[in-house]
Amino acid sequence: MVYRLDKDGNRLMKLEETTYLDEKVLEVVHIEEWVRKNPGLLCVRDEQIKIISKQQIYETGKRSDLVAIDDFGQIVIIELKRDIAEPMSEFQAIRYASSYLYSTYDEICQIYARYLEQNRGEFGIDEDTDFLAEARKEIENFCTEVKMPDDFNKNQRIILVAKEFSGDLLSAVSWLIVKGIDIRCVALTPYKHNEELFIVPRIILPTPEISENIVPVRQAEDKVKEERQRATHRIWEGSIEDHYSRLRPPLGEYLRRLVSELRTQPNGLSGSGFHLVNEDRKIMVSTWVKSKIEFRFPKARRGDLETLLQNLGITSLEVKEKSDIESYGLANPTPSIDYKEEAAPFEDIIRLAKTWLKTPQ
């Protein structure tokens, strides 16, 4: 609730909340201009924001509402919605923010120079001004909290602005905040008294509770990551015989025979398998599933193996697009071949391995 103080009568006058639709307020014509000329609406404590562009056009043809910088030299994407910000608004802003990931100080200065030139009348700048030089000077004078230009644009921030936010969007933004994304939701609520309109800004997210949870959550994630790394790099104390005995008979004997005929010493022993290497050629053998042996061929393409099988006249083996341990959607998956008992003559595996590793037949 918002009240207006009537000093003469020492009375508080209750202001009624209204809507932008009822007040005929438009997103670009009105709200964007309010924020553009008064970016302090979105700030907390001693924070400062300078607008450097409006309706910035990207390669995709999309336009961001406002682009700003803060006094720490971070790019700030400001996305506005007149009424309610629905889900995907945050994703739209993330796409815009990501486009500045590798933007240089000079590129940002050029964006601000165009903004100054387009609005020179508003800023009282002569048309014969060197706008790029003016942009550099203003940005350097504004970003007082960092070493310029070395520490400029080390991070990108997002501020979502609306009258209200959907629950799904707030849930998504809360998760992004906890995961370390610098994103804020600011509600601009209109109130009316007689014919006067009052705009009240409120920080909806992050809440103090979320801010307090960020450090414990990240500490827990770091601990899990550390344990995984420790497990990954832990020295395996087993031997090649453990892999032979792990497999369901007679797969272990088949694998022992393969290693013997290749006349190469298995290396890279781990809990899941080992490597067979000859110069620059490698086959990665996995035995973590007892009922099969998976042969992986790093730095190869599925078509390479299929062509090789065709040249060898082998029709019993099928090449998989990726190995079992890899996730889907990888740019360069590792093709692999599974061998199960009686699924194919093991002689075919031996011929393939010898040919791939270029060992004597």
Rosetta blueprint (number, residue, H / E / L):
1 M L
2 V E
3 Y E
4 R E
5 L E
6 D E
7 K L
8 D L
9 G L
10 N L
11 R E
12 L E
13 M E
14 K E
15 L E
16 E E
17 E E
18 T L
19 T L
20 Y L
21 L L
22 D L
23 E L
24 K L
25 V L
26 L L
27 E H
28 V H
29 V H
30 H H
31 I H
32 E H
33 E H
34 W H
35 V H
36 R H
37 K H
38 N L
39 P H
40 G H
41 L H
42 L H
43 C L
44 V L
45 R L
46 D L
47 E L
48 Q L
49 I E
50 K E
51 I E
52 I E
53 S E
54 K E
55 Q E
56 Q E
57 I E
58 Y L
59 E L
60 T L
61 G L
62 K L
63 R E
64 S E
65 D E
66 L E
67 V E
68 A E
69 I E
70 D E
71 D L
72 F L
73 G L
74 Q L
75 I E
76 V E
77 I E
78 I E
79 E E
80 L E
81 K L
82 R L
83 D L
84 I E
85 A E
86 E L
87 P L
88 M L
89 S H
90 E H
91 F H
92 Q H
93 A H
94 I H
95 R H
96 Y H
97 A H
98 S H
99 S L
100 Y L
101 L L
102 Y L
103 S L
104 T L
105 Y H
106 D H
107 E H
108 I H
109 C H
110 Q H
111 I H
112 Y H
113 A H
114 R H
115 Y H
116 L H
117 E H
118 Q H
119 N L
120 R H
121 G H
122 E H
123 F H
124 G L
125 I L
126 D L
127 E L
128 D L
129 T L
130 D L
131 F H
132 L H
133 A H
134 E H
135 A H
136 R H
137 K H
138 E H
139 I H
140 E H
141 N H
142 F H
143 C L
144 T L
145 E L
146 V L
147 K L
148 M L
149 P L
150 D L
151 D L
152 F L
153 N L
154 K L
155 N L
156 Q E
157 R E
158 I E
159 I E
160 L E
161 V E
162 A E
163 K L
164 E E
165 F E
166 S L
167 G H
168 D H
169 L H
170 L H
171 S H
172 A H
173 V H
174 S H
175 W H
176 L H
177 I H
178 V H
179 K L
180 G L
181 I L
182 D L
183 I E
184 R E
185 C E
186 V E
187 A E
188 L E
189 T E
190 P E
191 Y E
192 K E
193 H E
194 N L
195 E L
196 E E
197 L E
198 F E
199 I E
200 V E
201 P E
202 R E
203 I E
204 I E
205 L E
206 P L
207 T L
208 P H
209 E H
210 I H
211 S H
212 E H
213 N H
214 I H
215 V H
216 P H
217 V H
218 R H
219 Q H
220 A H
221 E H
222 D H
223 K H
224 V H
225 K H
226 E H
227 E H
228 R H
229 Q H
230 R H
231 A H
232 T H
233 H H
234 R L
235 I L
236 W L
237 E L
238 G L
239 S L
240 I H
241 E H
242 D H
243 H H
244 Y H
245 S H
246 R H
247 L L
248 R L
249 P L
250 P L
251 L H
252 G H
253 E H
254 Y H
255 L H
256 R H
257 R H
258 L H
259 V H
260 S H
261 E H
262 L H
263 R L
264 T L
265 Q L
266 P L
267 N E
268 G L
269 L L
270 S L
271 G L
272 S L
273 G E
274 F E
275 H E
276 L E
277 V E
278 N E
279 E L
280 D L
281 R E
282 K E
283 I E
284 M E
285 V E
286 S E
287 T L
288 W L
289 V L
290 K L
291 S L
292 K E
293 I E
294 E E
295 F E
296 R E
297 F L
298 P L
299 K L
300 A L
301 R L
302 R H
303 G H
304 D H
305 L H
306 E H
307 T H
308 L H
309 L H
310 Q H
311 N H
312 L H
313 G L
314 I L
315 T L
316 S L
317 L L
318 E L
319 V E
320 K E
321 E L
322 K L
323 S L
324 D L
325 I L
326 E L
327 S L
328 Y L
329 G L
330 L L
331 A L
332 N L
333 P L
334 T L
335 P L
336 S E
337 I E
338 D E
339 Y E
340 K E
341 E L
342 E L
343 A L
344 A L
345 P L
346 F H
347 E H
348 D H
349 I H
350 I H
351 R H
352 L H
353 A H
354 K H
355 T H
356 W H
357 L H
358 K L
359 T L
360 P L
361 Q L
